[in-house]
């Protein structure tokens, strides 16, 4: 190795460091390739009547499905973008500042941090105490003054647990930020965070349920015009992209309805082409108290009657009451599991985890 290094004009130490850097680069490239492949191939089945597990609170008044010709106001789905750091699913790094520092300075130092990454990263500050008021944690405001910071990264989502490369990059940025602010920092052990991410991912795999109900014609095919007419009368709202109809209760999206992956804004509405319609419930994202499965089942019966069709299971057999009771039992177990974890269905934490 000494002779080889000499031929390159390098010392043994320089050659060793260069080889280590090359190996790390290869590891990062392989990891990113695998992660991209996982993202591209992660799809949720949206057909059939089945519980499909992904392996890798507002309380509204319940509204029973009913047909009506009355015009519907444009729905507003609850905005769930107001994220806050959550110890249940986030790795949190604490920084204690030597003096009060402006939000403008903090945000300026974090301007180069990656945005729109696979794992959501958040930062909050402990606002400088105002006379007569306790300090509070809040998103960093450019005009604010802060005495402590906490920076987080989400440990898992539907794409799986965070990997070593992304986690190490995040912790390295936190350390650099602490150095620039001359702050004390509490860095959690990497091994502990990776284990926590794995446990969160295992929990989400057990409860990540997509529940679908399929309706097929008694004979022939449907056209999109008759499906659209029935869906609107039943209170569904067409999504902006035209690919599906949505059942919305208050500001909460309960479930969706699609017609053999057709597009109601682009396809020929009069052409008989639809061999099945599917109602799909994203279970972890809808509060249990809204009884979304019961509402979806009632909607399915209404649509089937209006269109001249019938409900079937994932094998194409008529849906029977025993199957419905079995599913209700399974759903109750899932709701209990989520609540016991502190992440009830429909909560902001559930929306983040199952994104």
PyMOL commands that set and color helices and strands:
alter all, ss='L'
color gray80, all
select helices_A, chain A and resi 2-7+12-41+103-109+164-181+190-207+224-233+283-285+288-290+292-307+321-340+348-353
alter helices_A, ss='H'
color red, helices_A
select strands_A, chain A and resi 51-53+90-102+121-127+137-139+145-154+156-157+160-161+184-186+209-217+237-238+245-249+252-259+277-282+309-312
alter strands_A, ss='S'
color yellow, strands_A
deselect
rebuild
show_as cartoon
